Amino acid sequence: MKKLLTLVICCSLSAPSFGVDWIRDRVYTSSSYGNLGINYEFGYHYTDSIKISAGPVVKSVFFGGSLAELGFMAKLHYHHQFESTDITPYVTFGVGGGAKVSQPAQQGQQLGGGAKVSQPAQQGQQLDVKKFFSYQIGAGINLPLSERTNVFAGYKLHKFSEFSHGFELGMSFNL
């Protein structure tokens, strides 16, 4: 009953990022969404403590003329198992690259800082694409609810085209 109550409380919290992991043998998939973007990862449990994953990252931006930020990130996850408790702390580090896709500025469109565009965008003009290096670091804990289900909570610092950070909350299911 205690574990079920913990699950309900964790899922009812408003977390900026929520994710789900589906684990089968040593291969797993993970998906998450939140203010850090939409992530989908395909990974492999190299050992019981180390996971390696890679996947796309998509972050929609609807202000400032930007349409979306797209990228790819490879990550290394380390879980440390204590012998006296079921709680497992973890750290994550990832690197990758991305591109920020924007529409060209229109006549009279206000830019950041209050400046206005004086040259009109021409019909058929290409989208503006800016490439960037991205990385992510994070840490948190896994709490087992049953033999096949875990809840995890942590904190991430993510450098995509801009810095963002936030809490993450999710569940892992061993199939």
TORVO-680941 format. One record per residue (C-alpha): residue in three letters; x, y, z; residue number from 1. Coordinates in steps of 0.2 Angstrom, whole numbers. Example, Ala and Ser with C-alpha at 12.3 -4.5 7.8 and 13.67 -1.06 7.14 Angstrom:
2
R  miti     c1     c2     c3  lumza
R   ALA     62    -22     39      1
R   SER     68     -5     36      2
//
This chain:
175
R  miti     c1     c2     c3  lumza
R   MET      0      0      0      1
R   LYS     14     12      4      2
R   LYS     22      9    -13      3
R   LEU      6     12    -22      4
R   LEU      3     28    -12      5
R   THR     21     34    -17      6
R   LEU     17     30    -35      7
R   VAL      1     40    -35      8
R   ILE      9     55    -26      9
R   CYS     24     55    -39     10
R   CYS     12     54    -54     11
R   SER      1     68    -47     12
R   LEU     16     80    -45     13
R   SER     17     93    -59     14
R   ALA     35     89    -65     15
R   PRO     42     99    -80     16
R   SER     48     82    -88     17
R   PHE     40     65    -87     18
R   GLY     47     49    -95     19
R   VAL     44     31    -97     20
R   ASP     57     17   -100     21
R   TRP     52      0   -108     22
R   ILE     66    -13   -103     23
R   ARG     67    -30   -111     24
R   ASP     83    -40   -107     25
R   ARG     97    -28   -110     26
R   VAL     89    -17   -124     27
R   TYR     77     -3   -119     28
R   THR     68     12   -126     29
R   SER     64     28   -117     30
R   SER     53     42   -121     31
R   SER     51     58   -111     32
R   TYR     43     76   -114     33
R   GLY     43     92   -105     34
R   ASN     51    109   -105     35
R   LEU     67    101   -111     36
R   GLY     59     95   -127     37
R   ILE     53     78   -133     38
R   ASN     66     64   -132     39
R   TYR     66     46   -138     40
R   GLU     80     35   -135     41
R   PHE     86     18   -140     42
R   GLY     98     10   -127     43
R   TYR    108     -5   -121     44
R   HIS    112    -11   -104     45
R   TYR    131    -13   -105     46
R   THR    132    -19    -87     47
R   ASP    120    -19    -73     48
R   SER    126     -2    -68     49
R   ILE    130      6    -85     50
R   LYS    118     10    -99     51
R   ILE    122     18   -116     52
R   SER    108     26   -127     53
R   ALA    106     37   -142     54
R   GLY     91     46   -150     55
R   PRO     83     62   -157     56
R   VAL     78     77   -147     57
R   VAL     64     89   -153     58
R   LYS     60    105   -145     59
R   SER     46    116   -152     60
R   VAL     47    135   -150     61
R   PHE     33    146   -156     62
R   PHE     40    163   -152     63
R   GLY     54    174   -158     64
R   GLY     52    167   -176     65
R   SER     59    150   -172     66
R   LEU     49    135   -178     67
R   ALA     59    120   -170     68
R   GLU     75    114   -163     69
R   LEU     80     97   -169     70
R   GLY     95     87   -163     71
R   PHE    103     70   -159     72
R   MET    111     65   -143     73
R   ALA    121     50   -136     74
R   LYS    121     47   -117     75
R   LEU    130     37   -104     76
R   HIS    120     32    -88     77
R   TYR    128     26    -72     78
R   HIS    117     18    -58     79
R   HIS    125     14    -42     80
R   GLN    118      0    -32     81
R   PHE    119      1    -13     82
R   GLU    119    -16     -4     83
R   SER    108    -10     11     84
R   THR     94     -2      2     85
R   ASP     84     -3    -14     86
R   ILE     86     16    -18     87
R   THR     98     18    -33     88
R   PRO    106     34    -37     89
R   TYR    110     38    -55     90
R   VAL    120     51    -65     91
R   THR    118     54    -84     92
R   PHE    129     63    -96     93
R   GLY    125     66   -115     94
R   VAL    133     75   -130     95
R   GLY    126     79   -147     96
R   GLY    122     92   -160     97
R   GLY    107    101   -166     98
R   ALA     99    114   -177     99
R   LYS     88    128   -174    100
R   VAL     76    131   -188    101
R   SER     68    149   -190    102
R   GLN     58    158   -203    103
R   PRO     67    174   -210    104
R   ALA     61    190   -202    105
R   GLN     46    199   -210    106
R   GLN     44    218   -213    107
R   GLY     40    227   -197    108
R   GLN     42    211   -186    109
R   GLN     49    215   -169    110
R   LEU     65    206   -164    111
R   GLY     72    204   -147    112
R   GLY     77    220   -139    113
R   GLY     64    230   -147    114
R   ALA     72    232   -164    115
R   LYS     61    231   -180    116
R   VAL     66    223   -197    117
R   SER     67    236   -210    118
R   GLN     70    224   -225    119
R   PRO     56    213   -230    120
R   ALA     58    194   -232    121
R   GLN     57    189   -250    122
R   GLN     44    176   -256    123
R   GLY     52    158   -257    124
R   GLN     67    163   -246    125
R   GLN     75    148   -237    126
R   LEU     73    145   -219    127
R   ASP     86    151   -207    128
R   VAL     96    136   -199    129
R   LYS    108    138   -185    130
R   LYS    119    122   -180    131
R   PHE    125    120   -162    132
R   PHE    133    108   -150    133
R   SER    122    101   -136    134
R   TYR    125     92   -120    135
R   GLN    116     86   -104    136
R   ILE    120     81    -87    137
R   GLY    108     75    -74    138
R   ALA    107     65    -57    139
R   GLY     93     57    -48    140
R   ILE     86     42    -39    141
R   ASN     77     26    -44    142
R   LEU     64     19    -31    143
R   PRO     58      1    -34    144
R   LEU     39     -1    -33    145
R   SER     39    -20    -37    146
R   GLU     51    -32    -45    147
R   ARG     47    -25    -62    148
R   THR     42     -7    -59    149
R   ASN     53      8    -54    150
R   VAL     49     26    -51    151
R   PHE     63     39    -55    152
R   ALA     65     57    -50    153
R   GLY     80     68    -54    154
R   TYR     86     85    -60    155
R   LYS     94     89    -78    156
R   LEU    104    103    -85    157
R   HIS    102    103   -104    158
R   LYS    112    114   -116    159
R   PHE    103    114   -132    160
R   SER    102    130   -142    161
R   GLU    100    139   -125    162
R   PHE    102    132   -107    163
R   SER     87    124    -99    164
R   HIS     85    114    -83    165
R   GLY     72    106    -73    166
R   PHE     66     91    -63    167
R   GLU     62     74    -71    168
R   LEU     49     61    -65    169
R   GLY     46     44    -73    170
R   MET     43     26    -73    171
R   SER     53     11    -79    172
R   PHE     45     -6    -84    173
R   ASN     54    -22    -85    174
R   LEU     45    -33    -98    175
//
